[in-house]
Amino acid sequence: MVPFAGWSLPVQYGRGHLESHLHTRRHCSLFDVSHMLQTRVYGRDRVKFLESLVGGDIAELKPGQGTLTLLTNERGGIVDDLIVTNTAEEHLYVVSNAGCADKDLAIMKGRAAELRAAGSDVHLEVSDNALLALQGPSMAQVLQAGLSDDLAKLSFMTSTTTTVFGVPGCRVTRCGYTGEDGVEISVPAGQAVELAERLLGIPEVWPAGLAARDSLRLEAGLCLYGNDIDETTTPAEAGLMWTLGKRRRAAMDFPGAAIIMAQAKEKPKRKRVGLTSVGPPVRPHAVILDPEGRPVGAVTSGCPSPSLGKNIAMGYVEAAHSRPGTTLAVEVRKKQHPALVTKMPFVPTHYYVAK
């Protein structure tokens, strides 16, 4: 167990990180992600409220549909990445990173108070639900046995409230952080252990910890807040411009919009890239060098890929060196090792789209 954003979380379970990672890719695993902040936004001005903080097109979300979006600051930096769902129950459901929970909540509460003072109708409720992520190719088969709803109708980034293995009032969202088909289940806290034990009683389902969560998301080319994105990186640098809605880009009505849109137009000076390398594994803060040995960037995440059997990493490099296929080097323990700019995801993703 290790401390993580004020919580105590398991790094790995008995079978170890490597087996756990590969089991998730081949079967399915259960991750306890209850440390994430879950917030509900109510009131007729809830969309206006959220769109004053993020760059996503929240107004266009159909009931039950969600999107990844970015909370930005006035300098165009990323304060957090969030998943926002427009529920069928007349509220917005927001999931934020645990490490950003305090600042996100302060920003949201502050803006809600400002809008209420100006006559708007918006209020927040912090959920005390637990959050369980069931991830992997056999997730649907495992979960369907405990659902009356037809899981085949639930597409990637859509959500429904249902009873799961006899536990009522669960919000099941088809999403996750592994690149595999998966769900995140928001479950009333008092019945979280019951549901987790029920799922782990199925031989196909193994528990998985932080180590597997990190290597799985890196293979899928997904950012970890605080490592790969933070308040000093912009959506343009991070390759996350796709999270900004077309209408929102045109209106430029979210924090830092002028800086972000100008940077996207002029092309950012540095870019987030994927790297594969030989030699020892690359860790965060390792220097990235051009063939002449000049520093051109830094690694933000890195690990040996269990699926590929080689080192993978993510980092920022000067834009001139960001094209896939570019030969670079990484510095590990004062020695240089060959690296190659590689397209992400490193491992193909298997998000489910309903027929």
N, C-alpha and C positions, 0 to 999 in steps of 0.2 A: 504494500500500500504506500502511496505517496501523497503529499499535499498538493492540491491542484485548485487554484482560485478559491481557497477557503474551504474546500471539500477534501475528504480523504478518498482516494480512488485507487482501484487495483491496476497495477501495471500489467500483470498477467496472472493466469490461473495455472493449475497443476501441470497441464500438458505443455506449457511454454509458448512463447511468442510465435515461433516459426510455424508450428503445427496449427496453432489457433488461426493465424493469418490464412494459411492454405485451406483450412477447413471452411473458412468464410467464403473463399473463392469457389469452393467445390460443393459445399452443402449450405449450412447457415449457422450463424452465431447470434447470441444475445448480448447486447451492450447496455449497461445501465448508464444513461445520459441525463439522469435527474438533476445534475448540476446546472444544466442549461436553464436560463430564465424564460418562463412562459408568462405572457401578459395577454389579457383580453382588453380590447378597446371598444367601448360602447358609445352610443349617441349618434344623432343624425349627421354630425360633422366629422365622424371618425375618419373618413377617407381624406378629407381636407387636412385634418390634423396630421395624419401619417405622411401625406404627400408634401407637407411643409418640412419634413425631416429627411425623407429618402428620395432617391431618383427614380424608383420604379413606378410603373403605371398601375397604381392600386385600383383606380376607378374602373379599369377594364376587366378586372378579375371577376369571373362568374362565381356564383355561390359554390363553395367547395374547392375552388381553385386557389393555388398558392404560387408564390414566386420568390426567388432569391433576390434580395435588394440590398443596397448599401446605405447606411446612415453616414452622411458626410458632414464635414465642418466647413467653415467659411473659406478655408484655404484650399479646399478641394480634397483634403485628406480623408481616409476611411476611418470613421469612428468605430464601426462594427459592420459585420455582414449579418443579415437577418433573414429569416424566412417568414413572410407575411401571407396569411391565408384569409380569404374572404369567406367566412363560414356561412352555412345556410341558416344559422341561428342569430342573425342580425348583429354580429360583432366581428371584429378583426382579431385573428389569433396570431401573436408575434412570438417567435422563438429567437432568443439572443444568446450569444456566447457567455459562459459563466464568468470569464475573466473581465468582461465588459458590463456585467450586470448592474453594478452600482452606478457607473457613469451613464449607461443607457437609460436606466430608470430615472435618474436625476434630470436628464435632458427631456425625456418624455413627460415627466410630471410638470417640469417647468413650462414646457410648451402648452400642455393641456390647461394649466392655470392661466397662462396668457390669453389663450383663445376663449376660455370661459369668461374671463374679465371683459372680453370684447363682445360677449353675447353668444358665443358658440356653444353647442351642445356636444360635449365630449367628456368621457371619464374612463379611468383605467382601473383594472383589477388585476393584481398579481396572483397567478394560479399557484396553489401549493401541490398540484398534481406531480406525480413522478413521471419520468419519461424513459421508455424502454425502446431500444432500436433492435429490430430483428432483421438481419441482413444476410443475403446470399441467394444463390439460384433456387434453393428449395424452400425459400420463405413462404411462397404462395401456397404450396402444398401443405406445409406445416400449419399456417395460420387459418387456411380455409376450413380445416377441421373444427375450429373453434368459433366460426362466424356463421350467422344466418344469411348475411349479405353475400352477394357474388363478388369476390375479390377481382375477377377478370374485368369488371366494369370500372375499377379504380385505377386510373392512369397515373404515371409519374407526376408528382407535384399536385395531386388532388387529395381530398380529405373528406372523411365522413365520421359521424358519431354513431357508435354501435356498441353491442355487447360482445366482449371477447372472452371466450372460454368461461362464460357465466358471469363475468364482471361487467356490469352495466356502465354506461356513461363514459366509454373510452373514445377518444378521438384518434382515429387511425389515419395517418398521412403517408402516402406512398412516396418516400424520399429517403435520404440517408447519406452517409459520408464515406461510402466504401467503393462506389462505382458499380456495385451490384444492385439487382432488384432488392428492394427492402421497404420496410415501414418503420415509422416512429409512432409509438403508441403512448398517448398522454392518458395516464390512468389515475383515478383517485388514489391519493397517497396511502390510505388505509388498506387498499387491496393490491398494492404494487407487489408485495412479497408473494402473495397468493398467485398472482398472474405470472410472475417471474418463475416461481417454482413449478407451475403448471407447464410452462414452455420448456424449462430445463429438464422436465421429466420425460420429454420426447427425445429418444436417443440421437436423432439427427441434429439436435440443437446443443451447441457447446457455449459456455460463457466465454466472453472475450474482453480483454482489458485495454488499457491505454496504448500499450506498445503496438498491438495489432491495429487499433483504430488509426494510429499515426502512419504506419507503413501502408495500410490499405488506402488511406486518403491520398497519400503521396503518389502511389502507383496510379491513382485515378486523376492526378493532376489538380487536386483540390487544395485551396489555400487554408492554412491554419492562421487564425487571427493572432497577432502578436509576433508571429514569425515572418509570414509571407506578405501580409498586409497589415498596415497600422496607420496612425494619423499622419505619418510622413510620406505615405504612398497614395497615389491617386488612382482612380479607376482606369485612366488611360495607360499609366505605367504598368498596372497590374494585369492588363488584358481583360478587364471586367466591364468594358463599355457596353457589352450586351445586356447588362443588368439595368441600364437606363432606358426607360420607355421612349419611343419615338416622339410622342406628344410632349413628354417632359423635357427632352433635348431641345425641342423647338421653343417651348415656353421658358426654359432656363429659370425655373422657379423653385429650385431646391438649393440647399446650402452649397456654396462653392461652384455653382453651375458655370459661371463666367470663366473661371480658371480651368475647370475640367474640359469644357467645350473648346476653349482656345488651345489647350494642350493636345486634344484629340485632332484638331485641325492642323496644327503645326507639326504634329508627331512628337511624342515624348522623347526626351534625351536618353532615357533608360527604359528597359523593358524586362518584364518577368519572363524567364525562359526555363525550359527543362534541360537537364544535363544528364548524360551517362558518362561514367568514368571508369578507368581501370586503377588497380592498386588498392590502398586502404579506403574504407568508407569515408565519405565527405560529410562533415557536420556543419551546422550553422556557423556563420561568420568566416568560413574558409574563404580565402581570396581567390578570385577567378582572374586568370591572366591571359593575355593574347599570345600568339606564337613567339613574339619578341620578348616575352616576360614582363610586359607592362600590365599593372593591375587595371582591369576593366570592369570589375564588379565584385559581388560577394554572394555567397551561398546563404539561403534563408532556411532551407530544410534539406535533409539528406539522410539516406539509410541504404543498406544493402536490400535490394528488392527480392523478397522471398519467391515471387512468381517468376521473375526473369533470371535470377541468379547472377545479377550484376548490380553495381552501384548506381543509384539514381539520386538526383538532387534537383532542387528548384532554387532560383536566385535571380538577381537583377544584374544585367550587363548593359553597357553602353549600346544604344540602338544599332550602331554600325555592326555589332557582333551578335545580333539577336536572331539572325536567320537560321532555321534548322539546317544542320549539316556543317555549320561553322566549327572549325577546329580551335579549341582553347585548351587551357590547362587549369588544374586546381592545385592549391598549395595545402598539403597535409603534413604536419610536423616538419615544416621548413623544407619539404621536398616537393617538387612539381610532378604532377601526374597527368597524362593526357585525358582530355574531356571533350565531349561532342555535344553541341546544342541539338536537342532532340525534341520532336513534337510531343506534346502532351494530349491526352493521357498516355502514360507509358504502357498501360494495360487497357485493352478495349473495355468500355463501359457497357453495362447491360440494363439500362433503365427501361422500365416497362411502359409501353404505350398501348392502351386498350384498342382492340380492333374496332 
